[in-house]
Amino acid sequence: MTLLPTGIGFSATFISALTSVGEHFEGHSKLMALSFLTFGSGCGGITLPFLLHFLIEEFGWRGCLLITGGLMANIAPFFAVCRQLSVSVQQITENKSDELNTEAKPEGDGFTKSLRALGKNKVYLTHVVAMCCTLPVINSSLVFMIDFLKTQGFDSETAILLYLYSQIATTVFALVPSLCKKYIPHTSVLIIPAYFTLIGSSVTAFLPHADTYAQFVVLLVCLEMTLGVSITTISMTTMKVVGLKDYSAGLGVLMTLIGISGSIAGPIVGLFVDLTGSYTKPFYGMSAGLGLAAGLFVLAAAIKQKSKSKQLDNDDDITEVVGAVNPAFSI
């Protein structure tokens, strides 16, 4: 029973962290901050098992949980010092307008309005489906990775070491999306995960056929590179697609659906492993899922580009009409 509130707390903390960081920074610094957030969580994921092992050896399970709870309690004062900075004049005006119309609107109208806007956003919906085909698939492969490596002839220590290399790759490559946007500013945030997801699809298909230690290292690093990039682009892409106003609702819906997909994907992969008696066909299935995700990312980018071009055409038409009515506005 204690696992349920623990999971709820972790989920709320993760989404709150992404939302607060997204609202606290502006421009390229926002993308860099989100990347460092993912990088920091990856570093914690690497060091925490060693810390927990030490605490259990020294203080037992009860003492370990008390100390861990005390460390996590520091999240509250860190969040308390955060304040929203990236509020434009237009957003302030909208907030004032909302305050004037408070009596005419129900209290929950803001959230329901965001949900309706998200439901009409084709780019966001395509992005959600793509992410639900990416993260659950990769995480499912990680659940069985140690056992898979053992079936390939590695002992437990070597399998754990390979798994550690993959986790380090996840952490390091979490910074890649922000670097891509910094040095290649015209790159779409939807094309970045498409490219790396396609790499992950190819790597997953080749994993059952790897023979040497070096091959497994390279393939696992490339697979975890896809995971690191995908985790970072969750917040970046959602921010770009839905905007700051609907960011909290969009991220919450996305993370909820990813969690549901993850709870389904793991048992499905396990069932296929039991039915086939090997990991080859399940890895092929996961490769197909990642390939589908890459195609959906490209589709979302195409829809977004088409919408942007249509908006520019409409702006040009408005300019021509205004110029015809008042020549002073023509260029």
C-alpha positions in Angstrom: 0.0 0.0 0.0 2.9 2.4 0.6 4.0 2.0 -3.0 1.0 3.8 -4.4 1.5 7.2 -2.5 5.2 6.9 -3.1 4.6 6.6 -6.9 2.1 9.5 -6.7 4.6 11.7 -4.9 7.4 10.9 -7.4 5.1 11.6 -10.3 3.9 14.9 -8.9 7.5 15.9 -8.1 8.7 15.1 -11.6 6.0 17.0 -13.4 6.3 19.9 -11.0 10.0 20.1 -11.6 9.6 20.2 -15.4 6.8 22.7 -15.2 8.6 25.1 -12.8 11.9 25.0 -14.7 10.0 25.6 -17.9 8.3 28.7 -16.4 11.4 30.0 -14.7 13.7 30.3 -17.8 13.3 31.9 -21.2 14.7 31.3 -24.7 17.7 29.0 -25.2 18.4 29.0 -21.4 15.0 27.2 -20.9 16.1 24.4 -23.2 19.5 24.2 -21.5 17.9 24.2 -18.0 15.5 21.3 -19.0 18.5 19.4 -20.3 20.4 19.9 -17.1 17.4 18.8 -15.2 17.3 15.5 -17.0 21.1 15.2 -16.8 20.9 15.7 -13.0 18.2 13.0 -12.6 20.4 10.6 -14.6 23.3 11.3 -12.4 21.1 10.6 -9.4 19.9 7.3 -11.0 23.6 6.2 -11.4 24.8 7.1 -7.9 21.6 6.3 -5.9 22.0 2.5 -6.0 25.5 2.7 -4.5 24.2 5.2 -1.9 21.3 3.0 -1.0 23.5 -0.1 -0.7 25.8 1.8 1.7 22.9 3.1 3.8 21.4 -0.4 4.0 24.7 -1.9 5.1 25.2 0.8 7.8 21.7 1.5 9.1 19.4 -1.2 7.8 16.3 -0.9 5.6 14.4 1.3 8.2 17.3 3.7 8.6 17.9 3.8 4.9 14.3 4.8 4.2 14.4 7.5 7.0 17.6 9.1 5.6 16.3 8.9 2.0 13.0 10.5 3.1 15.0 13.3 4.8 17.0 13.9 1.7 13.9 14.1 -0.5 12.3 16.5 2.0 14.8 19.1 0.8 12.8 19.3 -2.4 10.2 21.4 -0.6 12.4 24.4 0.3 14.1 24.2 -3.1 10.7 24.5 -4.8 9.7 27.3 -2.4 12.4 29.7 -3.8 11.3 29.3 -7.4 9.1 31.9 -8.9 7.8 32.4 -12.4 9.9 34.7 -14.5 8.9 34.0 -18.1 5.7 35.9 -18.1 5.2 38.3 -21.1 3.0 41.4 -21.2 0.5 39.5 -23.3 0.2 36.8 -20.7 -0.2 39.4 -17.9 -3.0 41.0 -20.0 -4.7 37.6 -20.4 -4.5 37.0 -16.6 -6.1 40.4 -15.9 -8.9 39.6 -18.4 -9.4 36.2 -16.7 -9.7 37.9 -13.3 -12.3 40.3 -14.6 -14.3 37.4 -16.0 -13.9 35.2 -12.9 -17.6 35.5 -12.0 -18.7 34.4 -15.4 -16.4 31.3 -15.5 -16.4 28.2 -13.3 -13.3 27.7 -11.2 -12.1 24.7 -13.2 -12.7 26.3 -16.6 -9.0 27.1 -17.1 -8.0 23.5 -16.9 -10.9 22.2 -19.0 -10.2 24.9 -21.6 -6.6 23.6 -21.8 -7.8 20.1 -22.2 -10.1 21.1 -25.1 -7.3 23.0 -26.7 -5.0 20.0 -26.4 -7.7 17.7 -27.9 -7.7 20.0 -31.0 -4.0 20.2 -31.3 -3.0 17.6 -34.0 0.7 18.1 -33.5 0.4 17.5 -29.8 -1.8 14.4 -30.2 0.7 12.9 -32.7 3.6 13.7 -30.4 1.8 12.0 -27.5 1.3 8.8 -29.5 4.9 8.9 -30.6 6.2 9.3 -27.0 3.9 6.4 -25.9 5.6 4.2 -28.5 9.1 5.3 -27.4 9.7 5.5 -23.7 7.6 2.5 -22.7 9.3 0.4 -25.3 12.8 1.3 -24.2 12.0 1.0 -20.5 10.5 -2.4 -21.2 13.7 -3.5 -22.8 15.7 -2.3 -19.8 13.5 -4.5 -17.5 14.7 -7.6 -19.2 18.2 -6.4 -20.2 20.1 -8.1 -17.4 18.4 -11.5 -18.1 18.9 -11.0 -21.9 22.7 -10.3 -21.4 22.9 -13.5 -19.3 21.4 -15.5 -22.1 24.1 -14.1 -24.4 26.8 -15.7 -22.2 27.7 -12.8 -19.8 28.0 -13.4 -16.1 26.1 -11.3 -13.6 28.9 -8.8 -12.9 29.6 -8.2 -16.6 25.8 -7.8 -17.3 25.5 -5.2 -14.5 28.5 -3.4 -15.8 27.1 -3.2 -19.3 23.8 -2.0 -17.8 25.8 0.7 -16.0 27.4 1.9 -19.2 24.0 2.2 -20.8 22.7 4.3 -17.8 25.7 6.6 -18.1 24.9 7.1 -21.8 21.3 8.0 -20.9 22.6 10.7 -18.6 25.2 12.2 -21.0 23.0 12.3 -24.0 20.3 14.1 -22.2 22.2 17.2 -23.0 22.1 16.5 -26.8 18.8 18.2 -27.6 19.7 21.5 -26.1 23.1 21.5 -27.9 21.3 20.7 -31.2 19.0 23.7 -30.7 21.9 25.9 -29.7 24.3 25.1 -32.6 21.6 24.2 -35.2 18.8 26.7 -34.2 16.6 25.9 -37.1 16.3 22.3 -36.2 12.7 21.3 -35.2 12.3 19.9 -31.7 10.3 17.1 -33.3 12.9 16.1 -35.8 15.5 15.6 -33.0 13.7 12.7 -31.3 12.7 11.3 -34.7 16.4 11.0 -35.7 17.5 9.4 -32.5 14.4 7.1 -32.3 15.3 5.8 -35.7 18.7 5.0 -34.4 17.2 3.2 -31.4 15.0 1.2 -33.8 17.9 0.0 -35.7 20.0 -0.8 -32.6 17.2 -2.8 -31.0 16.9 -5.0 -34.1 20.6 -5.7 -34.1 20.9 -6.4 -30.4 20.0 -10.2 -30.6 22.7 -10.7 -33.2 25.6 -9.1 -31.3 28.5 -11.4 -30.6 31.3 -9.5 -28.9 31.6 -7.4 -25.7 32.4 -4.3 -27.8 29.3 -4.7 -30.0 27.1 -4.9 -26.9 28.6 -1.8 -25.5 28.1 0.2 -28.6 24.5 -1.0 -29.2 23.5 -0.4 -25.6 25.0 3.0 -25.5 23.1 3.9 -28.8 19.9 2.6 -27.3 20.2 4.6 -24.1 21.2 7.6 -26.2 17.7 7.4 -27.7 16.2 7.2 -24.2 18.2 10.2 -22.9 17.2 12.3 -25.9 13.6 11.3 -25.6 13.3 12.1 -21.9 14.7 15.6 -22.5 12.5 16.3 -25.5 9.4 15.4 -23.5 9.4 18.8 -21.8 11.1 20.7 -24.7 8.6 19.5 -27.4 5.5 19.9 -25.2 6.5 23.4 -24.4 7.0 24.3 -28.1 3.8 22.5 -29.3 1.3 23.7 -26.7 2.8 26.9 -25.3 3.4 28.0 -21.8 -0.3 28.5 -21.0 -1.2 24.9 -21.6 2.2 23.4 -20.7 1.2 22.0 -17.3 -1.9 20.3 -18.6 -0.1 19.0 -21.7 2.8 17.6 -19.7 0.4 16.0 -17.2 -1.7 14.3 -19.8 1.5 13.2 -21.7 3.1 11.7 -18.6 -0.1 10.0 -17.5 -0.5 8.3 -20.9 3.2 7.3 -20.9 2.8 5.7 -17.5 -0.3 3.8 -18.6 1.5 2.7 -21.8 4.6 1.6 -19.7 2.4 -0.5 -17.4 1.0 -2.3 -20.4 4.2 -2.6 -22.5 6.2 -4.5 -19.9 3.8 -7.4 -19.4 3.3 -7.6 -23.2 7.0 -8.0 -23.8 7.2 -10.6 -21.0 4.4 -12.5 -22.5 6.1 -12.6 -25.9 9.3 -13.8 -24.3 7.5 -16.6 -22.5 5.6 -17.6 -25.7 8.6 -17.5 -28.0 11.2 -18.8 -25.5 13.8 -16.2 -26.7 14.3 -12.4 -26.8 14.8 -12.2 -30.6 11.2 -11.7 -31.7 10.3 -9.4 -28.8 13.3 -7.2 -29.7 12.1 -7.1 -33.3 8.7 -6.0 -32.0 10.3 -3.2 -29.9 12.3 -2.2 -33.0 9.0 -1.9 -35.0 7.5 0.2 -32.2 10.4 2.6 -32.2 10.3 2.8 -36.0 6.6 3.7 -35.8 7.5 6.4 -33.2 10.1 7.9 -35.5 7.5 8.1 -38.3 5.0 9.8 -36.0 7.6 12.4 -34.9 8.2 13.2 -38.6 4.5 13.4 -39.2 4.1 15.8 -36.3 6.9 18.0 -37.6 5.2 18.0 -41.0 1.8 19.0 -39.6 3.5 21.7 -37.5 5.3 23.1 -40.5 2.1 23.1 -42.6 0.2 24.9 -39.9 3.0 27.5 -39.7 3.0 28.0 -43.4 -0.8 28.4 -43.4 -0.5 31.0 -40.6 2.0 33.0 -42.6 -0.2 32.9 -45.6 -3.1 34.2 -43.5 -0.9 37.0 -42.1 0.1 38.0 -45.6 -3.6 38.1 -46.7 -4.4 40.3 -43.7 -1.5 42.6 -44.6 -2.7 43.0 -48.2 -6.3 43.8 -47.1 -5.1 46.3 -44.6 -2.8 47.9 -47.2 -5.6 48.1 -49.7 -7.8 49.9 -47.2 -5.1 52.2 -45.9 -2.0 52.5 -48.1 0.0 53.7 -45.1 0.2 50.1 -43.9 1.5 48.7 -47.2 5.2 47.9 -47.4 
